Structure formats: C-alpha cells, structure tokens
Amino acid sequence: MILNPDHITIGVADAGPAIAFFALLGFREDHVATIDGGVPARYMGIPGMKAQHITLALEGAYHFEIQLLEFDPPPGSDPGAHPTNLRKRGFNHLAFRVDDIEAATAHLVANGVTVLSDEMDYISRKLRLFEGPEGITVELVQRDD
C-alpha cells in the first residue's frame, strides 16, 4: 500500500536557520507558497492560518521533501494539549506516498483509523490527513506524476 516516505513537515518560528541546516544535508529550496486562509488552512483544520509553506527537496535521491511551515504570527513554544495540534513548532506530520489515495483511505477507515480532513488537491497532489498512533498526524499523498 505505501510506496515510500513522501515528506515530513516541521513548524518553525524562523525558516532561515532551518533552510540553512537542511541545505547542509543536501536539501534545496524547491517551492514556496503563502498560506493565507483558504483551502490549505481549512485542510489543516486552522481556517485563519497564515504561514509560508517552504518545500525543500533532497537532491540526488528519490523524491523526498522537508516542508517548513513558518507561521505568522509565530506559535508559542507550548505544543498544545494534543499531538494532532498542527499549529505548533517542531514535528507537524509524517506523509507517505500512495498510488491510490481513495483505496488507501477506504482500507484505513475499514480498520478504524480516524480521518482528520477531506481530500485536498494541492500542488499536483491529492492529500488526506489521518490520526496515527499516539495521536500523531499522518498524511497520505498521491502525486499526479
């Protein structure tokens, strides 16, 4: 069912040092988008969210990304009461690439996994969030390529 890891998302107060750190490991800036409410914010369950969404791609490897969310205003250091609080600094979610998001969703739902979002089309991908073990957020990604 899972093809490979797709990306990990990290909430940051200042993207600059994170970009510099991951550049040392071979990641390059690939895509930057501004989230100012709208579909991406609703997808994450934070309708008024404002953030820079910075995608860093690992060069020379099968497609793997680190996605940075630089929130505006920056979130506090309190991670929130529940791990699925997507508006915190640090670990945000783990994403796995699948070849059929509808079939994967049906499989997870049939096995009692909680769906956290509707499916969203974003940057040539279909995305959906789920609650993983210990309340962590897991995302499935079906790329158009």
C-alpha positions in Angstrom: 0.0 0.0 0.0 2.8 2.5 0.9 5.2 3.3 -1.9 7.7 5.4 0.1 8.0 8.2 2.6 7.0 11.5 0.8 7.7 14.3 3.3 7.9 15.5 6.8 6.5 18.8 7.9 8.1 21.0 10.6 6.6 24.1 12.1 9.3 26.7 12.6 9.4 30.2 14.1 12.1 31.3 11.6 12.6 29.4 8.4 16.1 30.8 7.7 18.1 28.7 10.1 16.1 25.5 9.1 16.7 26.1 5.4 20.4 26.6 6.1 20.6 23.4 8.3 18.8 21.2 5.7 21.0 22.7 2.9 24.0 21.1 4.7 22.2 17.7 4.3 21.6 18.2 0.6 18.1 19.8 0.5 17.4 22.7 -1.8 14.5 25.1 -1.8 12.0 23.8 -4.4 8.7 25.7 -3.8 7.4 28.5 -1.6 3.7 29.2 -1.2 1.9 31.7 1.1 -1.0 30.3 3.0 -3.5 33.0 4.0 -6.6 31.1 5.0 -8.2 29.3 2.1 -8.2 25.7 1.2 -4.8 24.7 2.7 -5.7 26.3 6.0 -9.1 24.6 6.2 -7.5 21.3 5.2 -5.2 21.5 8.3 -8.1 22.5 10.5 -6.9 26.0 11.1 -9.2 28.2 8.9 -7.4 31.5 9.7 -3.9 30.1 9.3 -1.2 32.4 7.8 2.1 30.8 7.0 4.9 30.5 4.5 5.0 26.9 3.2 8.6 26.2 2.1 9.4 23.0 0.3 12.9 21.7 0.5 13.7 18.8 -1.9 16.5 16.3 -1.3 18.8 16.4 -4.3 20.1 13.2 -6.0 17.5 10.9 -4.2 14.1 9.5 -4.9 11.7 12.4 -4.3 11.6 13.3 -0.6 10.8 16.6 0.9 11.0 18.6 4.1 8.2 21.1 4.3 8.6 24.0 6.6 5.6 26.0 8.0 6.7 29.4 9.1 3.6 30.7 10.9 2.5 34.3 11.1 2.4 35.1 13.9 4.9 32.5 15.2 3.3 30.0 17.5 4.4 29.8 21.1 6.5 27.0 22.5 3.5 25.3 24.1 2.9 22.2 21.8 -0.8 22.2 22.7 -2.8 19.6 24.6 -3.0 17.0 21.8 -0.3 15.8 19.3 -2.7 16.4 16.3 -2.5 20.2 17.0 -1.0 21.1 13.7 -0.2 24.7 14.7 2.8 24.1 16.8 6.6 24.3 16.4 8.5 21.1 15.8 7.2 17.9 14.4 4.0 18.5 12.4 3.2 15.3 10.5 4.6 12.4 8.6 3.5 11.8 5.0 3.6 8.6 2.9 3.2 8.4 -0.8 0.5 6.0 -2.2 -0.6 5.2 -5.7 -4.4 5.2 -4.9 -5.5 7.6 -2.2 -9.1 6.5 -2.3 -8.3 2.8 -1.9 -5.8 3.6 0.9 -8.4 5.8 2.7 -11.0 3.0 2.4 -8.5 0.5 3.8 -7.6 2.7 6.8 -11.2 3.6 7.5 -12.3 0.0 7.4 -9.7 -0.7 10.0 -10.9 2.0 12.4 -8.5 4.8 11.6 -9.8 8.3 12.1 -9.9 10.6 9.1 -8.9 14.2 10.0 -9.5 16.0 6.7 -11.4 15.9 3.5 -9.2 15.1 0.5 -7.5 18.1 -1.0 -5.9 18.8 -4.4 -2.7 20.9 -3.8 0.4 21.4 -5.9 -0.3 18.4 -8.3 -1.1 16.1 -5.4 -4.1 14.6 -3.6 -3.7 14.8 0.2 -5.6 13.5 3.2 -4.8 13.6 6.9 -5.4 10.8 9.5 -4.9 10.3 13.2 -2.0 7.9 13.7 -0.8 6.1 16.8 -0.5 8.2 20.0 -2.5 10.9 18.2 0.2 11.8 15.7 -0.9 13.1 12.3 -0.2 11.0 9.3 -0.8 12.2 5.7 -1.3 10.2 2.5 -0.1 11.7 -0.7 -1.0 10.7 -4.3 1.2 12.6 -6.7 0.0 13.3 -10.3 3.4 12.3 -11.7 
